[in-house]
């Protein structure tokens, strides 16, 4: 028996035709992040343009929060530290 035939018998799902990725009106396929955003939105995001804006806003918010953690929140640091004099 040929090795390929044996594999076809063991894994028939590997040789089934896959459905194409979702595409826009011009036939361009969406990227993985856009498809994920559309899927996770529960139907609120209907097209790639909305998904792009959502991903952009998410990136800006995450970047802003990261900057706050990196530089610290203004006014939250103590102004002086009490030390014990020897």
ROTOR-355752 format. One record per residue (C-alpha): residue in one letter; z negated, x, y negated. Coordinates in nm, 2 decimals, padded with zeros to 4 digits. Example, Ala and Ser with C-alpha at 12.3 -4.5 7.8 and 13.67 -1.06 7.14 Angstrom:
BEGIN
+------+--------+--------+--------+
| keke |     zz |     xx |     yy |
+------+--------+--------+--------+
|    a | -00.78 |  01.23 |  00.45 |
|    s | -00.71 |  01.37 |  00.11 |
+------+--------+--------+--------+
This chain:
BEGIN
+------+--------+--------+--------+
| keke |     zz |     xx |     yy |
+------+--------+--------+--------+
|    x |  00.00 |  00.00 |  00.00 |
|    x |  00.09 |  00.12 | -00.35 |
|    x | -00.20 |  00.20 | -00.58 |
|    x | -00.07 | -00.03 | -00.85 |
|    x | -00.03 | -00.32 | -00.60 |
|    x | -00.39 | -00.26 | -00.49 |
|    x | -00.51 | -00.27 | -00.85 |
|    x | -00.31 | -00.59 | -00.92 |
|    x | -00.49 | -00.75 | -00.63 |
|    x | -00.83 | -00.64 | -00.74 |
|    x | -00.79 | -00.71 | -01.11 |
|    x | -00.53 | -00.99 | -01.17 |
|    x | -00.67 | -01.06 | -01.51 |
|    x | -00.56 | -00.71 | -01.63 |
|    x | -00.20 | -00.81 | -01.59 |
|    x | -00.21 | -01.15 | -01.75 |
|    x | -00.03 | -01.19 | -02.08 |
|    x | -00.27 | -01.18 | -02.38 |
|    x | -00.25 | -01.41 | -02.67 |
|    x | -00.16 | -01.24 | -03.00 |
|    x | -00.41 | -01.17 | -03.27 |
|    x | -00.42 | -01.43 | -03.55 |
|    x | -00.16 | -01.38 | -03.81 |
|    x | -00.10 | -01.50 | -04.17 |
|    x |  00.21 | -01.68 | -04.30 |
|    x |  00.41 | -01.36 | -04.32 |
|    x |  00.34 | -01.26 | -03.96 |
|    x |  00.09 | -00.98 | -04.04 |
|    x | -00.20 | -00.95 | -03.81 |
|    x | -00.55 | -00.96 | -03.94 |
|    x | -00.78 | -00.66 | -03.91 |
|    x | -01.08 | -00.67 | -03.69 |
|    x | -01.33 | -00.71 | -03.97 |
|    x | -01.14 | -01.00 | -04.12 |
|    x | -01.13 | -01.17 | -03.78 |
|    x | -01.50 | -01.11 | -03.73 |
|    x | -01.58 | -01.25 | -04.08 |
|    x | -01.37 | -01.56 | -04.01 |
|    x | -01.53 | -01.61 | -03.67 |
|    x | -01.89 | -01.56 | -03.79 |
|    x | -01.85 | -01.79 | -04.09 |
|    x | -01.83 | -02.10 | -03.87 |
|    x | -01.51 | -02.22 | -04.03 |
|    x | -01.62 | -02.17 | -04.40 |
|    x | -01.37 | -01.88 | -04.44 |
|    x | -01.03 | -02.02 | -04.38 |
|    x | -00.79 | -01.74 | -04.47 |
|    x | -00.77 | -01.36 | -04.50 |
|    x | -00.80 | -01.37 | -04.88 |
|    x | -01.14 | -01.54 | -04.86 |
|    x | -01.25 | -01.30 | -04.59 |
|    x | -01.15 | -01.00 | -04.80 |
|    x | -01.35 | -01.13 | -05.09 |
|    x | -01.65 | -01.21 | -04.87 |
|    x | -01.64 | -00.86 | -04.72 |
|    x | -01.61 | -00.70 | -05.07 |
|    x | -01.91 | -00.89 | -05.20 |
|    x | -02.11 | -00.80 | -04.89 |
|    x | -02.03 | -00.43 | -04.94 |
|    x | -02.13 | -00.44 | -05.31 |
|    x | -02.46 | -00.62 | -05.23 |
|    x | -02.54 | -00.37 | -04.95 |
|    x | -02.45 | -00.08 | -05.17 |
|    x | -02.68 | -00.21 | -05.45 |
|    x | -02.97 | -00.26 | -05.21 |
|    x | -02.91 |  00.09 | -05.07 |
|    x | -02.92 |  00.24 | -05.42 |
|    x | -03.25 |  00.05 | -05.49 |
|    x | -03.40 |  00.21 | -05.18 |
|    x | -03.26 |  00.55 | -05.26 |
|    x | -03.37 |  00.57 | -05.62 |
|    x | -03.67 |  00.34 | -05.59 |
|    x | -03.74 |  00.01 | -05.76 |
|    x | -03.83 |  00.06 | -06.13 |
|    x | -04.19 |  00.01 | -06.21 |
|    x | -04.31 |  00.02 | -05.85 |
|    x | -04.41 |  00.38 | -05.83 |
|    x | -04.76 |  00.48 | -05.95 |
|    x | -04.77 |  00.64 | -06.29 |
|    x | -05.03 |  00.90 | -06.19 |
|    x | -05.20 |  01.03 | -05.88 |
|    x | -05.58 |  01.08 | -05.87 |
|    x | -05.67 |  01.41 | -05.71 |
|    x | -06.00 |  01.55 | -05.62 |
|    x | -06.09 |  01.86 | -05.83 |
|    x | -06.24 |  02.14 | -05.62 |
+------+--------+--------+--------+
